[in-house]
């Protein structure tokens, strides 16, 4: 699940790792491609064949070997799902963060969902 992957990425950045491998899932792949598009990780690659397929994540660091991911806030959890319409989506950390939403058109960032005028389940916010 994506919550576990985000926690593993944060922990790997804290330990100054160059890359890490996580078990494959289609949802994790879509979320990691979105994080790559917005510059939070360097690359994501599929490795191996079924049933031992994995995702290799190459982490991104700034000056002084500080990670690009400073914090993560998980919004929807299995016991409490949070939904929002397109007009309710606001910038994360005054535009310096990224909010991720699951819509009928796929997983996308808040700003993309607002442009396409679709709402859905709020997954997490990252900065």
C-alpha positions as a Markdown table, in Angstrom:
| # | Residue | x | y | z |
|---|---|---|---|---|
| 1 | Unk | 0.0 | 0.0 | 0.0 |
| 2 | Unk | 1.2 | 3.5 | -0.7 |
| 3 | Unk | 1.3 | 4.5 | 2.9 |
| 4 | Unk | 4.0 | 1.9 | 3.6 |
| 5 | Unk | 6.0 | 3.0 | 0.5 |
| 6 | Unk | 6.0 | 6.7 | 1.5 |
| 7 | Unk | 7.2 | 5.8 | 5.0 |
| 8 | Unk | 9.9 | 3.6 | 3.5 |
| 9 | Unk | 11.0 | 6.5 | 1.3 |
| 10 | Unk | 11.2 | 8.9 | 4.2 |
| 11 | Unk | 13.2 | 6.4 | 6.3 |
| 12 | Unk | 15.6 | 5.7 | 3.4 |
| 13 | Unk | 16.2 | 9.4 | 2.9 |
| 14 | Unk | 16.9 | 9.8 | 6.6 |
| 15 | Unk | 19.4 | 7.0 | 6.4 |
| 16 | Unk | 21.0 | 8.7 | 3.3 |
| 17 | Unk | 20.3 | 5.6 | 1.0 |
| 18 | Unk | 20.7 | 6.1 | -2.8 |
| 19 | Unk | 17.8 | 3.7 | -3.7 |
| 20 | Unk | 15.4 | 1.2 | -2.3 |
| 21 | Unk | 13.2 | -1.6 | -3.5 |
| 22 | Unk | 9.6 | -2.1 | -2.6 |
| 23 | Unk | 7.0 | -4.7 | -3.6 |
| 24 | Unk | 5.2 | -4.0 | -6.8 |
| 25 | Unk | 1.6 | -2.8 | -7.1 |
| 26 | Unk | -0.1 | -0.7 | -9.8 |
| 27 | Unk | -1.3 | 2.0 | -7.4 |
| 28 | Unk | 2.2 | 2.4 | -5.9 |
| 29 | Unk | 3.7 | 2.7 | -9.5 |
| 30 | Unk | 1.2 | 5.4 | -10.4 |
| 31 | Unk | 1.9 | 7.4 | -7.2 |
| 32 | Unk | 5.7 | 7.0 | -7.6 |
| 33 | Unk | 5.5 | 8.2 | -11.2 |
| 34 | Unk | 3.6 | 11.2 | -10.0 |
| 35 | Unk | 6.2 | 11.9 | -7.4 |
| 36 | Unk | 8.9 | 11.6 | -10.1 |
| 37 | Unk | 7.0 | 14.0 | -12.3 |
| 38 | Unk | 6.9 | 16.6 | -9.6 |
| 39 | Unk | 10.6 | 16.1 | -8.6 |
| 40 | Unk | 10.3 | 14.4 | -5.2 |
| 41 | Unk | 12.2 | 11.3 | -6.4 |
| 42 | Unk | 14.7 | 10.8 | -9.2 |
| 43 | Unk | 13.5 | 7.6 | -10.9 |
| 44 | Unk | 11.2 | 4.6 | -10.5 |
| 45 | Unk | 11.8 | 1.3 | -12.3 |
| 46 | Unk | 10.0 | -2.0 | -12.5 |
| 47 | Unk | 12.3 | -5.0 | -11.7 |
| 48 | Unk | 11.8 | -8.7 | -12.0 |
| 49 | Unk | 9.0 | -10.9 | -13.2 |
| 50 | Unk | 5.9 | -12.2 | -11.6 |
| 51 | Unk | 5.5 | -13.2 | -8.8 |
| 52 | Unk | 8.6 | -11.4 | -7.4 |
| 53 | Unk | 8.2 | -8.1 | -9.2 |
| 54 | Unk | 9.5 | -5.1 | -7.4 |
| 55 | Unk | 9.8 | -1.3 | -7.8 |
| 56 | Unk | 13.3 | 0.2 | -7.5 |
| 57 | Unk | 13.1 | 3.9 | -6.3 |
| 58 | Unk | 16.1 | 6.2 | -6.9 |
| 59 | Unk | 16.0 | 8.9 | -4.2 |
| 60 | Unk | 16.7 | 12.6 | -4.9 |
| 61 | Unk | 18.8 | 14.8 | -2.6 |
| 62 | Unk | 19.6 | 18.5 | -2.5 |
| 63 | Unk | 22.7 | 20.3 | -1.2 |
| 64 | Unk | 24.2 | 18.8 | 1.9 |
| 65 | Unk | 22.6 | 15.4 | 1.2 |
| 66 | Unk | 19.2 | 16.6 | 2.5 |
| 67 | Unk | 16.2 | 14.7 | 1.1 |
| 68 | Unk | 13.5 | 16.4 | -1.0 |
| 69 | Unk | 10.7 | 15.0 | 1.1 |
| 70 | Unk | 10.4 | 16.9 | 4.3 |
| 71 | Unk | 7.1 | 15.5 | 5.5 |
| 72 | Unk | 4.0 | 13.4 | 4.6 |
| 73 | Unk | 0.5 | 13.7 | 5.9 |
| 74 | Unk | -1.8 | 10.7 | 5.3 |
| 75 | Unk | -5.3 | 12.0 | 4.9 |
| 76 | Unk | -7.5 | 8.9 | 4.1 |
| 77 | Unk | -7.1 | 5.8 | 6.2 |
| 78 | Unk | -9.0 | 2.5 | 5.9 |
| 79 | Unk | -11.2 | 3.5 | 8.9 |
| 80 | Unk | -11.9 | 7.0 | 7.7 |
| 81 | Unk | -12.1 | 7.9 | 4.0 |
| 82 | Unk | -12.1 | 11.6 | 3.1 |
| 83 | Unk | -13.6 | 12.8 | -0.1 |
| 84 | Unk | -13.5 | 16.3 | -1.7 |
| 85 | Unk | -14.9 | 18.0 | -4.8 |
| 86 | Unk | -12.8 | 19.9 | -7.2 |
| 87 | Unk | -13.6 | 23.3 | -5.7 |
| 88 | Unk | -12.5 | 22.2 | -2.2 |
| 89 | Unk | -8.9 | 21.3 | -3.3 |
| 90 | Unk | -6.5 | 24.0 | -1.9 |
| 91 | Unk | -2.7 | 24.3 | -2.4 |
| 92 | Unk | -0.5 | 22.4 | 0.1 |
| 93 | Unk | 1.9 | 24.5 | 2.2 |
| 94 | Unk | 1.0 | 27.6 | 0.2 |
| 95 | Unk | 2.0 | 26.0 | -3.1 |
| 96 | Unk | 5.3 | 24.4 | -1.9 |
| 97 | Unk | 3.8 | 20.9 | -1.4 |
| 98 | Unk | 1.9 | 18.4 | -3.4 |
| 99 | Unk | -1.5 | 16.9 | -2.7 |
| 100 | Unk | -2.5 | 13.6 | -4.3 |
| 101 | Unk | -6.1 | 12.5 | -5.0 |
| 102 | Unk | -7.6 | 9.4 | -6.4 |
| 103 | Unk | -10.3 | 10.3 | -9.0 |
| 104 | Unk | -12.3 | 8.4 | -11.5 |
| 105 | Unk | -9.8 | 9.6 | -14.1 |
| 106 | Unk | -6.8 | 8.1 | -12.1 |
| 107 | Unk | -4.4 | 9.3 | -9.5 |
| 108 | Unk | -3.4 | 12.9 | -9.9 |
| 109 | Unk | -2.2 | 16.0 | -8.1 |
| 110 | Unk | -4.7 | 18.5 | -6.7 |
| 111 | Unk | -3.9 | 21.1 | -9.3 |
| 112 | Unk | -4.5 | 18.7 | -12.2 |
| 113 | Unk | -7.8 | 17.5 | -10.6 |
| 114 | Unk | -8.9 | 21.1 | -10.3 |
| 115 | Unk | -8.1 | 21.9 | -13.9 |
| 116 | Unk | -10.1 | 18.8 | -15.0 |
| 117 | Unk | -12.9 | 19.7 | -12.5 |
| 118 | Unk | -12.9 | 16.2 | -10.8 |
| 119 | Unk | -13.0 | 15.3 | -7.2 |
| 120 | Unk | -12.3 | 12.1 | -5.3 |
| 121 | Unk | -10.6 | 10.5 | -2.3 |
| 122 | Unk | -7.8 | 12.5 | -0.8 |
| 123 | Unk | -4.8 | 10.2 | -0.3 |
| 124 | Unk | -1.9 | 12.2 | 1.1 |
| 125 | Unk | -0.1 | 15.5 | 1.1 |
| 126 | Unk | 3.7 | 15.7 | 0.8 |
| 127 | Unk | 6.1 | 18.6 | 1.1 |
